Amino acid sequence: MLRRRDEAWTAAIRALRATAREVFEAGDDDAVLVSELQCTEPGCPPVETVVALLREGEKPRQVKVHKPAVEVTGDDLRAAMRGGDGHNHH
């Protein structure tokens, strides 16, 4: 189990999703998903956050930030999109 999922965690995830909507320039019909995952690959931090944009007619865009979701900022997402601190997958 990664962490206790309480009201503060849920609120942080909602805030991150809202930030991700801005960073991805998501429209009303686009879906933004936030997932916090354990990373078991060698050399990978123990927890990573995956943020994905699902837009009809386009390939999903996703970025990974090697931090727990509650610690991810808009700057982290922008850096990951540029291929900085996280992994950027289009």
N, CA, C and O atoms as a MOPAC input file, in Angstrom:
PM7 MOZYME 1SCF
protein

 N      0.83700 1    -1.17800 1     0.00000 1
 C      0.00000 1     0.00000 1     0.00000 1
 C      0.88000 1     1.23800 1     0.00000 1
 O      1.81100 1     1.33700 1     0.80000 1
 N      0.60200 1     2.17400 1    -0.87800 1
 C      1.43600 1     3.35800 1    -1.01000 1
 C      1.23900 1     4.34800 1     0.13300 1
 O      2.20300 1     4.74400 1     0.78800 1
 N      0.03200 1     4.73400 1     0.36600 1
 C     -0.25200 1     5.70500 1     1.42200 1
 C     -1.73700 1     5.63600 1     1.75900 1
 O     -2.55600 1     5.14700 1     0.98000 1
 N     -2.04500 1     6.13300 1     2.92100 1
 C     -3.44500 1     6.15500 1     3.34200 1
 C     -4.19600 1     7.14700 1     2.46400 1
 O     -3.75200 1     8.28200 1     2.28900 1
 N     -5.29300 1     6.74000 1     1.93000 1
 C     -6.08900 1     7.60100 1     1.05400 1
 C     -7.14200 1     8.30200 1     1.90600 1
 O     -8.24100 1     7.78000 1     2.09100 1
 N     -6.81300 1     9.46800 1     2.41800 1
 C     -7.73700 1    10.20500 1     3.27000 1
 C     -8.23800 1    11.44300 1     2.53100 1
 O     -7.94600 1    11.62900 1     1.35000 1
 N     -8.99700 1    12.29000 1     3.23700 1
 C     -9.57100 1    13.46700 1     2.59300 1
 C     -8.50200 1    14.42600 1     2.09700 1
 O     -8.67200 1    15.03500 1     1.04100 1
 N     -7.40800 1    14.57800 1     2.82900 1
 C     -6.33600 1    15.47800 1     2.40400 1
 C     -5.69200 1    14.96100 1     1.11900 1
 O     -5.38600 1    15.74300 1     0.21900 1
 N     -5.48400 1    13.64100 1     1.03100 1
 C     -4.90800 1    13.04400 1    -0.16600 1
 C     -5.85200 1    13.25300 1    -1.34900 1
 O     -5.41900 1    13.62900 1    -2.43800 1
 N     -7.14400 1    13.00500 1    -1.12500 1
 C     -8.13400 1    13.17200 1    -2.19300 1
 C     -8.16500 1    14.61900 1    -2.67600 1
 O     -8.24400 1    14.86900 1    -3.87900 1
 N     -8.10400 1    15.56700 1    -1.75300 1
 C     -8.10300 1    16.98400 1    -2.12100 1
 C     -6.84400 1    17.32700 1    -2.91800 1
 O     -6.91200 1    18.09600 1    -3.87700 1
 N     -5.70900 1    16.76900 1    -2.53500 1
 C     -4.45700 1    17.02600 1    -3.25200 1
 C     -4.52600 1    16.47600 1    -4.67300 1
 O     -4.04100 1    17.11000 1    -5.61100 1
 N     -5.12200 1    15.31100 1    -4.83300 1
 C     -5.26500 1    14.72000 1    -6.17000 1
 C     -6.18100 1    15.58500 1    -7.03100 1
 O     -5.89100 1    15.81500 1    -8.20500 1
 N     -7.27700 1    16.06400 1    -6.45900 1
 C     -8.18100 1    16.95800 1    -7.21500 1
 C     -7.44600 1    18.22300 1    -7.65700 1
 O     -7.60000 1    18.67400 1    -8.79200 1
 N     -6.64900 1    18.78600 1    -6.75700 1
 C     -5.89400 1    20.00000 1    -7.09200 1
 C     -4.88000 1    19.71100 1    -8.19600 1
 O     -4.71400 1    20.51900 1    -9.11000 1
 N     -4.20200 1    18.56600 1    -8.11800 1
 C     -3.23400 1    18.19400 1    -9.15300 1
 C     -3.94200 1    17.99500 1   -10.48200 1
 O     -3.42700 1    18.41300 1   -11.51900 1
 N     -5.10000 1    17.37400 1   -10.47400 1
 C     -5.85400 1    17.17300 1   -11.71400 1
 C     -6.22400 1    18.53200 1   -12.32500 1
 O     -6.13300 1    18.70700 1   -13.54000 1
 N     -6.63900 1    19.48800 1   -11.49600 1
 C     -6.97600 1    20.82700 1   -11.99900 1
 C     -5.74200 1    21.50800 1   -12.58200 1
 O     -5.82300 1    22.14100 1   -13.63400 1
 N     -4.60700 1    21.38200 1   -11.90800 1
 C     -3.35800 1    21.94800 1   -12.41700 1
 C     -2.98500 1    21.29200 1   -13.74000 1
 O     -2.57000 1    21.96900 1   -14.68100 1
 N     -3.13300 1    19.98600 1   -13.80800 1
 C     -2.80400 1    19.25300 1   -15.03300 1
 C     -3.70700 1    19.69000 1   -16.18300 1
 O     -3.25200 1    19.77300 1   -17.32400 1
 N     -4.97200 1    19.97000 1   -15.90100 1
 C     -5.89000 1    20.43900 1   -16.94800 1
 C     -5.35600 1    21.73800 1   -17.54800 1
 O     -5.40800 1    21.93100 1   -18.76200 1
 N     -4.84400 1    22.62700 1   -16.69700 1
 C     -4.28100 1    23.89500 1   -17.17500 1
 C     -3.01000 1    23.64700 1   -17.98200 1
 O     -2.84900 1    24.18100 1   -19.08000 1
 N     -2.10900 1    22.83200 1   -17.43100 1
 C     -0.82100 1    22.57400 1   -18.09100 1
 C     -1.02700 1    21.91300 1   -19.45600 1
 O     -0.35600 1    22.26700 1   -20.42500 1
 N     -1.94800 1    20.95900 1   -19.53200 1
 C     -2.23700 1    20.25300 1   -20.78700 1
 C     -3.16300 1    21.04400 1   -21.70500 1
 O     -3.40600 1    20.64300 1   -22.84300 1
 N     -3.68500 1    22.18100 1   -21.20500 1
 C     -4.67300 1    22.96600 1   -21.94400 1
 C     -5.85400 1    22.07900 1   -22.34100 1
 O     -6.28800 1    22.07000 1   -23.49300 1
 N     -6.35900 1    21.33700 1   -21.35900 1
 C     -7.45500 1    20.39100 1   -21.58600 1
 C     -8.77600 1    21.13200 1   -21.76100 1
 O     -9.06300 1    22.10800 1   -21.06800 1
 N     -9.56300 1    20.64400 1   -22.69900 1
 C    -10.90200 1    21.18200 1   -22.91600 1
 C    -11.92000 1    20.46100 1   -22.04700 1
 O    -11.59100 1    19.50700 1   -21.34200 1
 N    -13.15100 1    20.92700 1   -22.10900 1
 C    -14.21900 1    20.34900 1   -21.28700 1
 C    -14.45200 1    18.87300 1   -21.58700 1
 O    -14.83600 1    18.11900 1   -20.69300 1
 N    -14.22700 1    18.45000 1   -22.82200 1
 C    -14.47800 1    17.06600 1   -23.21100 1
 C    -13.25000 1    16.16300 1   -23.04300 1
 O    -13.32500 1    14.96400 1   -23.31200 1
 N    -12.13300 1    16.72600 1   -22.60300 1
 C    -10.90800 1    15.94800 1   -22.41400 1
 C    -10.87400 1    15.36900 1   -21.00100 1
 O    -11.36400 1    15.98600 1   -20.05500 1
 N    -10.30200 1    14.19700 1   -20.87200 1
 C    -10.14700 1    13.56100 1   -19.56000 1
 C     -8.70000 1    13.69700 1   -19.10600 1
 O     -7.77000 1    13.50500 1   -19.88900 1
 N     -8.52600 1    14.02900 1   -17.83500 1
 C     -7.19600 1    14.07300 1   -17.22800 1
 C     -7.19600 1    13.06900 1   -16.09200 1
 O     -8.02300 1    13.14000 1   -15.18200 1
 N     -6.26400 1    12.13800 1   -16.15300 1
 C     -6.16600 1    11.08500 1   -15.14300 1
 C     -4.88000 1    11.25000 1   -14.35100 1
 O     -3.82900 1    11.55900 1   -14.91300 1
 N     -4.97100 1    11.04100 1   -13.04100 1
 C     -3.80700 1    11.10000 1   -12.16500 1
 C     -3.71100 1     9.76600 1   -11.44000 1
 O     -4.66400 1     9.33500 1   -10.79100 1
 N     -2.55900 1     9.11400 1   -11.55200 1
 C     -2.33900 1     7.83400 1   -10.88500 1
 C     -1.01600 1     7.87800 1   -10.14100 1
 O     -0.01500 1     8.37300 1   -10.65900 1
 N     -1.02200 1     7.36300 1    -8.93500 1
 C      0.20300 1     7.23400 1    -8.16000 1
 C      0.55300 1     5.75300 1    -8.13700 1
 O     -0.25200 1     4.92200 1    -7.71700 1
 N      1.77200 1     5.42700 1    -8.59700 1
 C      2.15000 1     4.03500 1    -8.76900 1
 C      3.44500 1     3.72100 1    -8.04800 1
 O      4.30800 1     4.58500 1    -7.88500 1
 N      3.57100 1     2.48200 1    -7.62000 1
 C      4.84800 1     1.99800 1    -7.12200 1
 C      5.69000 1     1.64700 1    -8.32900 1
 O      5.20900 1     1.02700 1    -9.27800 1
 N      6.94500 1     2.04400 1    -8.28800 1
 C      7.85700 1     1.72300 1    -9.38100 1
 C      8.80300 1     0.63200 1    -8.89100 1
 O      9.50000 1     0.80700 1    -7.89200 1
 N      8.82200 1    -0.47900 1    -9.59100 1
 C      9.64400 1    -1.61400 1    -9.17200 1
 C     10.85800 1    -1.82300 1   -10.07100 1
 O     11.62200 1    -2.76700 1    -9.87200 1
 N     11.04300 1    -0.94300 1   -11.06600 1
 C     12.18300 1    -1.06900 1   -11.97500 1
 C     13.46600 1    -0.68100 1   -11.24500 1
 O     13.44500 1     0.20400 1   -10.38900 1
 N     14.57400 1    -1.32700 1   -11.57000 1
 C     15.84900 1    -0.97100 1   -10.93600 1
 C     16.19900 1     0.49700 1   -11.16900 1
 O     16.08700 1     0.99700 1   -12.28800 1
 N     16.62000 1     1.18200 1   -10.11100 1
 C     17.02000 1     2.57400 1   -10.20800 1
 C     15.88300 1     3.56800 1   -10.24000 1
 O     16.12100 1     4.77300 1   -10.31600 1
 N     14.66800 1     3.09900 1   -10.18400 1
 C     13.49600 1     3.96200 1   -10.22300 1
 C     13.10800 1     4.35200 1    -8.79800 1
 O     13.16300 1     3.51200 1    -7.89900 1
 N     12.71700 1     5.61400 1    -8.57000 1
 C     12.23100 1     5.98400 1    -7.23800 1
 C     11.04100 1     5.10500 1    -6.85300 1
 O     10.34000 1     4.60400 1    -7.73200 1
 N     10.80300 1     4.91300 1    -5.56300 1
 C      9.76300 1     3.97600 1    -5.13500 1
 C      8.33600 1     4.36800 1    -5.53900 1
 O      7.47100 1     3.50400 1    -5.68400 1
 N      8.09400 1     5.67000 1    -5.71900 1
 C      6.74900 1     6.13000 1    -6.08500 1
 C      6.86400 1     7.10400 1    -7.24400 1
 O      7.73300 1     7.97600 1    -7.25600 1
 N      5.97200 1     6.94400 1    -8.22400 1
 C      5.89700 1     7.91000 1    -9.31300 1
 C      4.44200 1     8.25400 1    -9.56700 1
 O      3.53900 1     7.46000 1    -9.30400 1
 N      4.24000 1     9.43500 1   -10.07400 1
 C      2.90600 1     9.89600 1   -10.41300 1
 C      2.81100 1     9.99700 1   -11.92200 1
 O      3.66600 1    10.59900 1   -12.57100 1
 N      1.76800 1     9.40600 1   -12.47100 1
 C      1.51900 1     9.44200 1   -13.90100 1
 C      0.29100 1    10.32600 1   -14.13700 1
 O     -0.76600 1    10.11400 1   -13.54200 1
 N      0.45000 1    11.31600 1   -15.00900 1
 C     -0.65300 1    12.20800 1   -15.35500 1
 C     -0.87600 1    12.06300 1   -16.84900 1
 O      0.05200 1    12.20600 1   -17.64500 1
 N     -2.11700 1    11.77800 1   -17.22100 1
 C     -2.42400 1    11.52100 1   -18.63400 1
 C     -3.56400 1    12.40700 1   -19.11700 1
 O     -4.50700 1    12.69400 1   -18.37900 1
 N     -3.45400 1    12.83400 1   -20.37600 1
 C     -4.51000 1    13.57200 1   -21.05500 1
 C     -5.09200 1    12.66100 1   -22.11800 1
 O     -4.37300 1    12.14500 1   -22.97300 1
 N     -6.39600 1    12.46900 1   -22.05600 1
 C     -7.10800 1    11.67200 1   -23.05800 1
 C     -8.01900 1    12.62300 1   -23.82300 1
 O     -8.96300 1    13.19300 1   -23.27600 1
 N     -7.70300 1    12.77600 1   -25.11700 1
 C     -8.45300 1    13.69300 1   -25.97000 1
 C     -8.94000 1    12.89400 1   -27.16400 1
 O     -8.15500 1    12.21300 1   -27.82400 1
 N    -10.23000 1    12.97500 1   -27.44300 1
 C    -10.80900 1    12.21200 1   -28.54400 1
 C    -10.09500 1    12.52800 1   -29.85500 1
 O     -9.86100 1    13.69000 1   -30.18900 1
 N     -9.75500 1    11.47400 1   -30.58500 1
 C     -9.11700 1    11.62300 1   -31.88200 1
 C     -7.61200 1    11.79100 1   -31.82600 1
 O     -6.96800 1    11.92000 1   -32.86700 1
 N     -7.03200 1    11.79100 1   -30.61600 1
 C     -5.58500 1    11.94000 1   -30.47800 1
 C     -5.02700 1    10.80800 1   -29.62900 1
 O     -5.74200 1    10.19100 1   -28.84000 1
 N     -3.73700 1    10.54800 1   -29.80600 1
 C     -3.07500 1     9.57600 1   -28.95000 1
 C     -2.99400 1    10.15200 1   -27.54000 1
 O     -2.79400 1    11.35600 1   -27.38000 1
 N     -3.14600 1     9.32000 1   -26.52200 1
 C     -3.02000 1     9.82800 1   -25.15200 1
 C     -1.64000 1    10.44100 1   -24.92800 1
 O     -0.63800 1     9.95700 1   -25.45600 1
 N     -1.60500 1    11.50400 1   -24.14400 1
 C     -0.34000 1    12.10800 1   -23.72300 1
 C     -0.18200 1    11.79900 1   -22.24800 1
 O     -1.13400 1    11.92400 1   -21.47700 1
 N      1.00400 1    11.40000 1   -21.85800 1
 C      1.21900 1    11.15300 1   -20.43900 1
 C      2.61900 1    11.57100 1   -20.03700 1
 O      3.56600 1    11.50700 1   -20.82100 1
 N      2.71600 1    11.99800 1   -18.79700 1
 C      4.01200 1    12.33500 1   -18.22100 1
 C      4.12100 1    11.61700 1   -16.88200 1
 O      3.12200 1    11.32600 1   -16.22300 1
 N      5.35900 1    11.34400 1   -16.50500 1
 C      5.62700 1    10.70900 1   -15.21800 1
 C      6.51700 1    11.64300 1   -14.41600 1
 O      7.46900 1    12.22200 1   -14.93800 1
 N      6.19000 1    11.77700 1   -13.14400 1
 C      7.00500 1    12.56300 1   -12.23000 1
 C      7.38100 1    11.64100 1   -11.08000 1
 O      6.51700 1    10.99500 1   -10.48600 1
 N      8.64600 1    11.58100 1   -10.77200 1
 C      9.12300 1    10.65000 1    -9.74800 1
 C      8.97600 1    11.23200 1    -8.34700 1
 O      9.95300 1    11.46600 1    -7.63600 1
 N      7.71500 1    11.45600 1    -7.98000 1
 C      7.34700 1    11.95900 1    -6.65800 1
 C      5.95900 1    11.42600 1    -6.33500 1
 O      5.21100 1    11.05200 1    -7.23900 1
 N      5.60900 1    11.38800 1    -5.04800 1
 C      4.21700 1    11.09900 1    -4.69900 1
 C      3.30800 1    12.19400 1    -5.27000 1
 O      3.72800 1    13.34400 1    -5.40200 1
 N      2.09400 1    11.84500 1    -5.60100 1
 C      1.16100 1    12.77700 1    -6.23700 1
 C      0.95700 1    14.05100 1    -5.42800 1
 O      0.82000 1    15.13100 1    -6.00400 1
 N      0.93500 1    13.94300 1    -4.11000 1
 C      0.67600 1    15.12400 1    -3.28500 1
 C      1.82800 1    16.12700 1    -3.32100 1
 O      1.66300 1    17.26400 1    -2.87700 1
 N      2.98500 1    15.73100 1    -3.84000 1
 C      4.14400 1    16.61800 1    -3.92200 1
 C      4.35400 1    17.19700 1    -5.32200 1
 O      5.21500 1    18.05800 1    -5.50500 1
 N      3.58600 1    16.74400 1    -6.30800 1
 C      3.77200 1    17.17700 1    -7.69200 1
 C      3.17800 1    18.57800 1    -7.88200 1
 O      2.05600 1    18.85600 1    -7.45900 1
 N      3.96000 1    19.45200 1    -8.53000 1
 C      3.52000 1    20.82100 1    -8.79100 1
 C      3.31300 1    21.03000 1   -10.29000 1
 O      3.66700 1    20.17800 1   -11.10500 1
 N      2.74400 1    22.15800 1   -10.63000 1
 C      2.60700 1    22.51600 1   -12.03600 1
 C      3.95300 1    22.61400 1   -12.72200 1
 O      4.08900 1    22.23300 1   -13.88400 1
 N      4.96300 1    23.12700 1   -12.00500 1
 C      6.31200 1    23.19900 1   -12.57300 1
 C      6.85900 1    21.80900 1   -12.86400 1
 O      7.53500 1    21.60200 1   -13.87200 1
 N      6.56300 1    20.84100 1   -11.96600 1
 C      6.98400 1    19.45200 1   -12.20800 1
 C      6.36300 1    18.92200 1   -13.49300 1
 O      7.03700 1    18.27000 1   -14.29100 1
 N      5.07400 1    19.20300 1   -13.69200 1
 C      4.38500 1    18.71900 1   -14.89400 1
 C      4.96700 1    19.35900 1   -16.14500 1
 O      5.19900 1    18.68000 1   -17.14600 1
 N      5.20500 1    20.67900 1   -16.08700 1
 C      5.77100 1    21.36000 1   -17.24900 1
 C      7.17000 1    20.82000 1   -17.57000 1
 O      7.50500 1    20.61700 1   -18.73800 1
 N      7.98600 1    20.58800 1   -16.53500 1
 C      9.32700 1    20.03300 1   -16.75700 1
 C      9.24400 1    18.64000 1   -17.36800 1
 O     10.01300 1    18.31100 1   -18.27100 1
 N      8.32300 1    17.82500 1   -16.88500 1
 C      8.15800 1    16.47400 1   -17.42300 1
 C      7.70500 1    16.52700 1   -18.88000 1
 O      8.13200 1    15.70500 1   -19.69100 1
 N      6.84600 1    17.48500 1   -19.21500 1
 C      6.38500 1    17.62300 1   -20.60000 1
 C      7.52900 1    18.02700 1   -21.52100 1
 O      7.54900 1    17.65100 1   -22.69300 1
 N      8.48400 1    18.79500 1   -20.99000 1
 C      9.65000 1    19.20200 1   -21.78400 1
 C     10.73000 1    18.12700 1   -21.78800 1
 O     11.76700 1    18.28500 1   -22.43100 1
 N     10.48300 1    17.02700 1   -21.06400 1
 C     11.48100 1    15.96800 1   -21.00800 1
 C     12.49900 1    16.20000 1   -19.91500 1
 O     13.61100 1    15.67500 1   -19.97100 1
 N     12.11600 1    16.99800 1   -18.90500 1
 C     13.02200 1    17.32500 1   -17.80900 1
 C     13.04700 1    16.25100 1   -16.75200 1
 O     13.49600 1    15.13400 1   -17.01000 1
 N     12.56800 1    16.57500 1   -15.55500 1
 C     12.71000 1    15.70500 1   -14.40100 1
 C     11.95600 1    14.38400 1   -14.48700 1
 O     12.37300 1    13.39700 1   -13.88100 1
 N     10.86200 1    14.34900 1   -15.22300 1
 C     10.09900 1    13.11300 1   -15.32300 1
 C     10.32800 1    12.48600 1   -16.68800 1
 O     11.31400 1    12.78500 1   -17.36200 1
 N      9.42300 1    11.62900 1   -17.08300 1
 C      9.47400 1    11.02400 1   -18.41800 1
 C      8.27100 1    11.54200 1   -19.18100 1
 O      7.17000 1    11.58800 1   -18.63300 1
 N      8.45100 1    11.92700 1   -20.40900 1
 C      7.38200 1    12.45700 1   -21.23500 1
 C      7.08000 1    11.45900 1   -22.33300 1
 O      7.96400 1    11.08300 1   -23.10400 1
 N      5.85400 1    11.03700 1   -22.40300 1
 C      5.44100 1    10.07000 1   -23.43100 1
 C      4.27200 1    10.65400 1   -24.20200 1
 O      3.24600 1    11.00400 1   -23.61900 1
 N      4.42700 1    10.75800 1   -25.50300 1
 C      3.32800 1    11.24300 1   -26.35800 1
 C      2.79800 1    10.09900 1   -27.15500 1
 O      1.86900 1    10.27400 1   -27.94400 1

